[in-house]
């Protein structure tokens, strides 16, 4: 899997902002990505050392409409919490120079 297809976007919530103090960053990722893919992506693109990768599956949220017809409101997704090594700094906007 290509590195550019793995990370979709960063999760920015109050809980994830508080976790950044402990070097834990949250992202929405491709559903086919594995822990090894995510670790390799962060080390290749951002040049940071990853200690731990936790994956959370987000189930689709459904709602019932008229006559009990199901309407899907939220697509299924995969969220990852990446823990960096101590003394590692991470900036989502900066990409490591590959030249």
C-alpha positions, 0 to 999 in steps of 0.5 A: 500500500502506498504511503500517501493512501494510508493516512486520511486526516488527523482527529482533532478533539479535546480528548486527542489534544490532551493526549498530545502531551503524552506523545499520542496522536490520533488519525483516521486511516485507510481501512486496509492499513495494518499496524506495520503499514502505519509504523512504516508510514510515520517513520518514512514520511515524518521521520519520527520513531514510533513506539506503539500503534493502537487501532480502533474500528469505528462502526457505521452509525445508522438511523431509522427513517420512515417505515423502519428503513435504515439510513446510514449516517456515518461510514465505517472507519478506522482510527489509530492512536500513534505513540511516539518515542520519548523526546520526539516532536511531531508536526503533521504539516512538516514532511521529511525530505526524501532526497 
